[in-house]
Amino acid sequence: MTSALFVVSEEGYWAEECIEPLTTLDDADVDVAVATPSGGPALVDERSTDPENVGEETAEFVQEVAENDERLNDPEPVATVSAADYDAVVFPGGHGTEWDVNQDRHARALLRDAVESDEGTALVVCHAVGLLAFTRGSDGGFLVDGRDVTGFPNEWEEGIVDGNDLMPDGRKLPYWVEDEVEAAGGNWDAELDEDASVTVDGDLVTARGPESSTAAAETLLGELGVQQPAD
């Protein structure tokens, strides 16, 4: 059976970017496991379950999964899992990733091993694309150097943080994803004129944000050679 590991933030993941791919893979009979940096429950960003932000239908769906999915509430620590045991490693986004997943050396190793192995594939979504700015390949260079990627753009960040880079919850955003990924050599194009943005470069799949979640999941299934269930 095809398998996938989701590496999810304990500091605030964006619900749709995790739950849409997770349930899509479930529906395609992919065996999904979840890990977090410390092994504590994944924490959903409350803004991503607010009906005023995401609509009532989406809010109700993601809230139910976030509260009741045992994998999200009783995950493994990232230090105890290996990319070699899975066909794909998925990194959902959310601002919270900037404080934990993107800074975690074991998460970086999972990403590197998934992309560099002959069998693995990685899907990285939204703010989690910042992980690419801190991950080095086995040759010592940045893994993203020379690769085509998409992710959460500066233009959108400007509408969220204030002039001091403070988030609505008062936390200071430590970096902007687009800036760091470009500095590490990534070929950045968030395709802002498109409704969704998913980029495939070898065994690395990146996605821009919440509205790209469905396309990201479908693209990953295609890369894994898994047939999607009929509607």
C-alpha positions, 0 to 999 in steps of 0.5 A, a space after each residue: 500500500 502507498 504510504 505518506 507521512 504528514 509533518 504538522 506544526 504544533 505552533 499553528 497549522 492552516 487547517 485546509 492545507 493539512 486536512 484537504 490533502 490528508 483526507 484526499 489521500 485517505 479517500 485514495 487508500 493511501 496509508 497516512 501517518 502524522 508526526 510533529 516536532 515534539 510528538 505533541 498534538 498538532 495545533 490548528 491555527 484558529 483563523 483557519 477554522 473561523 467561518 468568517 475567514 474560510 466559510 461555514 462549510 469549510 470551517 465545519 469540515 476542517 474543525 471536525 477532522 482537527 478535533 477528532 482525527 487520532 493521527 493529528 492528536 496523537 502523532 509521532 515525534 519527527 525524530 523517530 520517523 524515517 522518510 525511507 518508510 514512506 512513499 511521500 512526506 507532506 509538510 502542510 503550511 500555516 504560519 506556525 511552521 516558521 517557529 517549529 517545523 521549518 527550524 527542526 533538523 529532523 524535519 529537514 532531514 525528512 525533506 532531504 531524504 524524500 527528495 534525494 531518494 530514488 523512491 520518495 516524493 515531498 509535498 510542501 505547502 504554503 509557509 512550510 515552503 520556508 523549510 526549503 530555505 534551511 535544508 541542505 542536500 547531501 552535497 552541502 548546498 541548499 536543496 532548493 538551489 536551482 529548483 522551481 518552487 511556489 509558496 506563500 508570497 510576500 504580497 500576501 504576507 503584507 496584508 497579514 503582518 504590521 510594519 514591525 512584522 507582528 502577527 494578529 496574535 502578537 507574535 513577530 514573524 521571524 522571516 518571510 518565506 519568499 525572501 528566504 527561499 529566493 536567497 537559498 537559490 530557489 526559482 520562485 513563482 507564486 503565479 499570483 494571476 492563477 487561482 491555484 499554484 502547484 509546482 513540480 520539480 523532480 521529486 519536489 512538489 510545492 503549493 502556494 496556499 489554502 486554495 491550492 490544497 486540492 490541486 496539491 493533493 491531486 498532483 501528489 497522487 499523480 506523482 505517486 501513481 495512485 488513481 483517484 477515486 471516482 466522484 
